Amino acid sequence: MNEASKGGGRLAGKVAVITGAGSGIGRASAVLFASEGARVVCADISGQEDKTAAEIGENAVSVHVDVSNSGDVQRMIRTAVTSFGRLDVLFNNAGFSGQRGPITEIDEANFDSVVAVNLKGVFLGMKYGIAAMLAGGGGSVINTASASGLVGWKGLAAYSASKGGVVQITKAAALDFAKKGVRVNAICPGMAWTGLAGASESPTPPADLIPPQPLNRWGMPEELAAAALFLASDESSFITGTAIPVDGGYVAR
Ligand code: NAD
């Protein structure tokens, strides 16, 4: 057990599955959730999930998954139960942006893969993850949508469509399970400095690359992880069916 498990922590005793845990928001969330007492299943397709789990230590395991593959997702959920005995928190966070450009220039195959990972992946996570949560008496699901799921985003039609779908599947699932002890919410990041944005090349955002967000800077993965932690914890016990912008004011403009 880590220090937070011994002393309490905002997720003490809880078991969490986090997808996209090899990088960015998912990696920061895995580290933060574990520091708050959770035992964490770190899932990713990149291989970097092993590194995140090793960094956390004995309160984490890694699983190599493609979230758009049903068999992989079922194995991921089984890993939580076989390794740690239960599932309390599911953070469906893995995603990618796909091709950029007007719809006339987006390949059909690219549209299909963006929707398969970003939207069907969330569907599969909830289908199998909520079943496991119900067996344990309830839990909290957090889905990563995007500010582009709330407002139009030029040149990112497939991505925006998939993230708009995540907002709506979140609300529908929240209603399905509201009386059964499972809360379902989404976070909608604005532009955050992660692998998706270019953080693999430069750990800090270039000073001359400021996104059009009222707070006048990039979000950092830890700031998204903090919102996910709140939704994962019992502090958000009266919140379900929401899609919360964590976006430096982007959608308020
Ligand atoms: P990231 O690239 O750093 O992390 C995404 C992770 O998802 C990667 O480790 C990647 O390997 C993993 N992944 C991709 N496809 C997968 C698959 N099929 N199966 C399993 N894992 C897969 O980027 P991030 O910004 O941390 O992305 C996390 C989420 O945040 C994504 O859903 C993304 O769409 C969303 N988001 C990010 C931003 C931003 O500006 N960074 C803005 C809005 C939404």
Residues whose N, C-alpha, C, O or C-beta is under 5 A from the ligand:
A	BS01	NAD	G20 G22 S23 G24 I25 G26 D44 I45 S46 V65 D66 V67 S68 N93 A94 G95 F96 V117 T144 A145 S146 A147 P189 G190 M191 A192 T194 G195 L196 A197
